[in-house]
Amino acid sequence: MTDQLETDNDKSWWAGPWFLVSAVLVALLVVLGLVLWLWPEGQEQSQSQPAPATAAEASSGGESVCGLSATGGTTLTKAPKDVEWEALGAIYAPASKKHGPGAMDESTGVRSCYSHTPEGALLASTNMLISGNDPQVLLDTIEARVMEGPGKNIAIGQAQQRVSENDTTTVPLEVAGFRLLSYTDDKATVEVVLAADDGTEKVYTTTATDMVWYEGDWRFLLQDDGSGGPVSGQISDLSGYILWNPDNG
């Protein structure tokens, strides 16, 4: 179920050449700290080593900080069922009563509190990516939801620059699919695919986020250079991914 999506008809970003669309996507998503590079067609996705979590960072066990009691499972082979999609500017954000977000800061718009499950990790990762459509929400989300370290400081600096430049660029993206790359009791890596339509075809971009379960919620790990998980890049289609979008789930 979805709400009405708001778009700015005066800013037809898809009317330009494809490389301009790519540039807009890069500008939007690179500041997440979950660096997403749009590789030329035919080039392989980037692969890097996941950022390690220290014993002090990861905290296994326990229900979510807001009392979401869903538990169990280490795999995710189909899209979560009880998901509502809310229009946030030019993109829909997923939410589930069972898996979160169970809380939203009214003053900042930061979404938090997810279930200690693969579904909770997926929803946390997706909402983190979606926060990039608003520079101030992105900055507040990084400050509140990313584990401390050099990578967080870099991501904050990038987001602050976007806020100071009054960058109000919004891109009508859509969640298209996902893969759960790994999951244990205190760590998860989730890959989420976003889709944009340039007027002639859909452009798919994917990025993975590394997370740890810490103080009753999924939080994000960035590598020291500010980049995110082990996978990022452009893909040609959704083969190998679980389909998940506002129309089917």
Buried (B, 14 or more C-beta within 10 A) or exposed (E): EEEEBEBEEEBEBBEEEBEEBBBBBBBBBBBBBBBBBBBEEEEEBBEBEBBEBEEEBBBEEEEBBBEBEBEEEEEBEEBBEEBBBBBBBBBBBBBBEBBBBBBBEEEBBBBBBBBBBBBBBBBBBBBBBBBBBBBBBBBBBBBEBBBEBEBBBBBBBBBBEBBEEEEEEBBBBBBBBBBBBBBEEBBBBBBBBBBBEBEEEEBBBBBBBBBBBBEBBBBBBBBEEBBBBBBBBBBEEBEEBBBBBBEEB
